[in-house]
């Protein structure tokens, strides 16, 4: 898929004037990440946000006991951003790392702000921010209120590509369970099919 074609799936041509779309597309740069490369590092200030064209990434933190805990996964068409750091220029509290090789499209904060005069661009950004908030809120509530098996089944339904392409240990920490518990849940589901 060419870059222009991919970005047009993000910025639907029907919602933009042709000249606005050309300006928007010209502000993004293609970048490739190898497996385990960092898109954003804890302690740094996020100067870019990315759209993932292909591949997988995850955000994670190291908890007080030194455990690596996944907080979110990213795949094709997802926006990879530390909202707080990108907009308020604060240090990132998470790492965002490629789980596989990735192709992404990045934009600087300065170029992003230039595009804010385009109403349709603002609307796409607002919609993505709201959707990210709801996804985060739903995950937070699910960790507290839903059984582990339901959390796994929801992830399997909502993001099957993540379940198929991300190490189980990372998925387990995202679900708030041990990898042993996740293996047991997966076996139980397989046995019931």
C-alpha beads as a LAMMPS data file, in Angstrom:
LAMMPS data file: protein, C-alpha beads

193 atoms
192 bonds

1 atom types
1 bond types

-500.0 500.0 xlo xhi
-500.0 500.0 ylo yhi
-500.0 500.0 zlo zhi

Masses

1 110.0

Atoms # bond

1 1 1 0.000 0.000 0.000
2 1 1 1.514 3.360 -0.936
3 1 1 1.858 5.980 1.762
4 1 1 -0.591 8.314 0.113
5 1 1 -3.127 5.506 -0.155
6 1 1 -2.644 4.481 3.485
7 1 1 -2.963 8.038 4.815
8 1 1 -6.100 8.487 2.725
9 1 1 -7.651 5.604 4.686
10 1 1 -6.992 7.662 7.828
11 1 1 -8.077 10.966 6.339
12 1 1 -11.081 9.883 4.298
13 1 1 -11.032 11.824 1.018
14 1 1 -14.784 12.426 1.209
15 1 1 -14.330 14.560 4.338
16 1 1 -11.569 16.829 3.003
17 1 1 -11.133 19.407 0.296
18 1 1 -8.537 18.194 -2.195
19 1 1 -6.100 21.020 -1.415
20 1 1 -6.463 20.479 2.367
21 1 1 -5.807 16.764 1.979
22 1 1 -2.642 17.465 -0.047
23 1 1 -1.370 19.787 2.695
24 1 1 -2.139 17.220 5.400
25 1 1 -0.476 14.328 3.574
26 1 1 2.653 16.398 2.913
27 1 1 3.228 16.864 6.671
28 1 1 3.647 13.164 7.446
29 1 1 6.918 11.285 7.035
30 1 1 7.244 7.531 6.577
31 1 1 9.434 5.776 9.130
32 1 1 10.303 2.146 9.768
33 1 1 10.942 0.549 13.141
34 1 1 12.645 -2.800 13.702
35 1 1 11.294 -5.191 16.305
36 1 1 12.072 -3.828 19.810
37 1 1 12.803 -0.268 18.583
38 1 1 11.260 2.443 20.734
39 1 1 8.749 4.837 19.224
40 1 1 8.614 6.758 22.503
41 1 1 10.813 6.247 25.593
42 1 1 9.908 6.794 29.214
43 1 1 11.457 10.019 30.495
44 1 1 11.652 11.635 27.042
45 1 1 9.298 14.236 25.621
46 1 1 7.152 12.970 22.751
47 1 1 7.939 15.112 19.712
48 1 1 5.996 12.961 17.234
49 1 1 2.853 10.987 16.995
50 1 1 2.494 8.114 14.579
51 1 1 -0.071 6.262 12.528
52 1 1 0.825 2.583 12.259
53 1 1 0.585 1.352 8.669
54 1 1 1.773 -2.186 9.375
55 1 1 3.171 -4.127 12.286
56 1 1 2.486 -4.072 16.012
57 1 1 3.598 -1.960 18.956
58 1 1 2.742 -1.737 22.615
59 1 1 2.983 0.701 25.473
60 1 1 4.215 -0.541 28.809
61 1 1 5.446 0.545 32.208
62 1 1 7.710 -1.062 34.788
63 1 1 5.794 -1.365 38.070
64 1 1 7.198 -0.877 41.570
65 1 1 8.281 -4.534 41.734
66 1 1 10.146 -4.282 38.422
67 1 1 7.497 -6.097 36.356
68 1 1 6.914 -5.175 32.708
69 1 1 3.170 -4.361 32.375
70 1 1 1.572 -3.790 28.949
71 1 1 -0.901 -0.897 28.955
72 1 1 -2.026 -0.780 25.302
73 1 1 -1.424 -2.434 21.933
74 1 1 -1.271 -0.767 18.521
75 1 1 -1.815 -2.187 15.034
76 1 1 -2.619 -0.910 11.541
77 1 1 -4.402 2.483 11.433
78 1 1 -3.939 3.044 15.180
79 1 1 -2.537 6.317 16.412
80 1 1 0.524 5.947 18.634
81 1 1 0.784 8.912 20.931
82 1 1 1.505 9.893 24.498
83 1 1 -1.200 12.571 24.599
84 1 1 0.065 14.204 27.764
85 1 1 3.685 14.440 26.668
86 1 1 2.927 15.437 23.073
87 1 1 0.610 18.314 23.942
88 1 1 1.911 19.476 27.330
89 1 1 5.616 18.733 26.695
90 1 1 5.943 16.657 29.862
91 1 1 8.145 13.577 30.190
92 1 1 6.578 10.286 29.084
93 1 1 5.755 7.843 31.855
94 1 1 5.496 4.851 29.509
95 1 1 7.605 3.230 26.836
96 1 1 6.102 2.553 23.442
97 1 1 7.995 -0.178 21.625
98 1 1 7.655 -2.101 18.366
99 1 1 6.568 -5.704 19.002
100 1 1 7.330 -6.506 15.354
101 1 1 8.858 -4.535 12.518
102 1 1 6.564 -1.568 11.841
103 1 1 5.927 0.976 9.136
104 1 1 4.523 4.203 10.517
105 1 1 3.824 7.783 9.503
106 1 1 4.973 10.504 11.889
107 1 1 4.183 14.167 12.308
108 1 1 5.910 16.762 14.485
109 1 1 3.968 18.828 16.995
110 1 1 4.742 22.001 15.020
111 1 1 3.361 20.538 11.776
112 1 1 0.366 19.109 13.625
113 1 1 -0.446 22.587 14.981
114 1 1 -0.177 24.086 11.486
115 1 1 -2.854 21.647 10.314
116 1 1 -5.208 22.605 13.128
117 1 1 -6.613 25.430 11.003
118 1 1 -8.257 22.750 8.819
119 1 1 -11.642 22.007 10.388
120 1 1 -11.895 18.431 9.070
121 1 1 -8.411 17.678 10.468
122 1 1 -9.474 18.973 13.899
123 1 1 -12.566 16.750 13.747
124 1 1 -10.516 13.622 12.945
125 1 1 -8.206 14.439 15.867
126 1 1 -11.096 15.082 18.259
127 1 1 -12.785 11.810 17.284
128 1 1 -9.560 9.832 17.811
129 1 1 -8.947 11.471 21.193
130 1 1 -12.482 10.662 22.371
131 1 1 -12.235 7.076 21.103
132 1 1 -8.872 6.638 22.882
133 1 1 -10.402 7.939 26.097
134 1 1 -13.351 5.520 25.890
135 1 1 -11.046 2.591 25.110
136 1 1 -8.859 3.436 28.111
137 1 1 -11.879 3.896 30.396
138 1 1 -13.459 0.616 29.263
139 1 1 -10.191 -1.255 29.834
140 1 1 -9.771 0.258 33.323
141 1 1 -13.303 -0.762 34.307
142 1 1 -12.928 -4.212 32.758
143 1 1 -9.757 -4.923 34.788
144 1 1 -11.783 -4.281 37.963
145 1 1 -15.232 -5.610 37.066
146 1 1 -14.884 -8.421 34.503
147 1 1 -13.621 -11.976 34.959
148 1 1 -10.260 -12.666 33.298
149 1 1 -11.844 -14.992 30.737
150 1 1 -14.256 -12.247 29.626
151 1 1 -11.396 -9.755 29.320
152 1 1 -9.532 -12.194 27.072
153 1 1 -12.635 -12.959 24.969
154 1 1 -13.269 -9.225 24.512
155 1 1 -9.677 -8.683 23.355
156 1 1 -9.992 -11.667 21.026
157 1 1 -13.172 -10.194 19.537
158 1 1 -11.999 -6.563 19.336
159 1 1 -8.370 -7.112 18.285
160 1 1 -7.799 -10.654 16.997
161 1 1 -4.654 -9.509 15.173
162 1 1 -3.091 -8.543 18.520
163 1 1 -3.871 -11.946 20.041
164 1 1 -2.306 -13.672 17.010
165 1 1 0.846 -11.534 16.787
166 1 1 1.845 -10.389 20.274
167 1 1 3.635 -12.556 22.868
168 1 1 1.223 -14.124 25.361
169 1 1 3.193 -12.794 28.335
170 1 1 2.563 -9.215 27.124
171 1 1 -1.124 -9.937 26.558
172 1 1 -1.408 -11.466 30.042
173 1 1 -0.010 -8.342 31.737
174 1 1 -2.402 -6.173 29.709
175 1 1 -5.294 -8.331 30.937
176 1 1 -4.032 -8.133 34.524
177 1 1 -3.341 -11.863 34.848
178 1 1 -0.375 -14.219 34.850
179 1 1 0.708 -15.966 31.662
180 1 1 -0.136 -19.274 33.389
181 1 1 -3.730 -18.072 33.921
182 1 1 -3.920 -16.929 30.305
183 1 1 -2.707 -20.331 29.085
184 1 1 -5.383 -22.011 31.229
185 1 1 -8.105 -19.701 29.830
186 1 1 -6.960 -20.351 26.248
187 1 1 -6.981 -24.127 26.835
188 1 1 -10.466 -23.962 28.375
189 1 1 -11.771 -22.008 25.351
190 1 1 -10.115 -24.425 22.906
191 1 1 -11.538 -27.448 24.769
192 1 1 -15.064 -25.992 24.588
193 1 1 -15.028 -25.495 20.809

Bonds

1 1 1 2
2 1 2 3
3 1 3 4
4 1 4 5
5 1 5 6
6 1 6 7
7 1 7 8
8 1 8 9
9 1 9 10
10 1 10 11
11 1 11 12
12 1 12 13
13 1 13 14
14 1 14 15
15 1 15 16
16 1 16 17
17 1 17 18
18 1 18 19
19 1 19 20
20 1 20 21
21 1 21 22
22 1 22 23
23 1 23 24
24 1 24 25
25 1 25 26
26 1 26 27
27 1 27 28
28 1 28 29
29 1 29 30
30 1 30 31
31 1 31 32
32 1 32 33
33 1 33 34
34 1 34 35
35 1 35 36
36 1 36 37
37 1 37 38
38 1 38 39
39 1 39 40
40 1 40 41
41 1 41 42
42 1 42 43
43 1 43 44
44 1 44 45
45 1 45 46
46 1 46 47
47 1 47 48
48 1 48 49
49 1 49 50
50 1 50 51
51 1 51 52
52 1 52 53
53 1 53 54
54 1 54 55
55 1 55 56
56 1 56 57
57 1 57 58
58 1 58 59
59 1 59 60
60 1 60 61
61 1 61 62
62 1 62 63
63 1 63 64
64 1 64 65
65 1 65 66
66 1 66 67
67 1 67 68
68 1 68 69
69 1 69 70
70 1 70 71
71 1 71 72
72 1 72 73
73 1 73 74
74 1 74 75
75 1 75 76
76 1 76 77
77 1 77 78
78 1 78 79
79 1 79 80
80 1 80 81
81 1 81 82
82 1 82 83
83 1 83 84
84 1 84 85
85 1 85 86
86 1 86 87
87 1 87 88
88 1 88 89
89 1 89 90
90 1 90 91
91 1 91 92
92 1 92 93
93 1 93 94
94 1 94 95
95 1 95 96
96 1 96 97
97 1 97 98
98 1 98 99
99 1 99 100
100 1 100 101
101 1 101 102
102 1 102 103
103 1 103 104
104 1 104 105
105 1 105 106
106 1 106 107
107 1 107 108
108 1 108 109
109 1 109 110
110 1 110 111
111 1 111 112
112 1 112 113
113 1 113 114
114 1 114 115
115 1 115 116
116 1 116 117
117 1 117 118
118 1 118 119
119 1 119 120
120 1 120 121
121 1 121 122
122 1 122 123
123 1 123 124
124 1 124 125
125 1 125 126
126 1 126 127
127 1 127 128
128 1 128 129
129 1 129 130
130 1 130 131
131 1 131 132
132 1 132 133
133 1 133 134
134 1 134 135
135 1 135 136
136 1 136 137
137 1 137 138
138 1 138 139
139 1 139 140
140 1 140 141
141 1 141 142
142 1 142 143
143 1 143 144
144 1 144 145
145 1 145 146
146 1 146 147
147 1 147 148
148 1 148 149
149 1 149 150
150 1 150 151
151 1 151 152
152 1 152 153
153 1 153 154
154 1 154 155
155 1 155 156
156 1 156 157
157 1 157 158
158 1 158 159
159 1 159 160
160 1 160 161
161 1 161 162
162 1 162 163
163 1 163 164
164 1 164 165
165 1 165 166
166 1 166 167
167 1 167 168
168 1 168 169
169 1 169 170
170 1 170 171
171 1 171 172
172 1 172 173
173 1 173 174
174 1 174 175
175 1 175 176
176 1 176 177
177 1 177 178
178 1 178 179
179 1 179 180
180 1 180 181
181 1 181 182
182 1 182 183
183 1 183 184
184 1 184 185
185 1 185 186
186 1 186 187
187 1 187 188
188 1 188 189
189 1 189 190
190 1 190 191
191 1 191 192
192 1 192 193
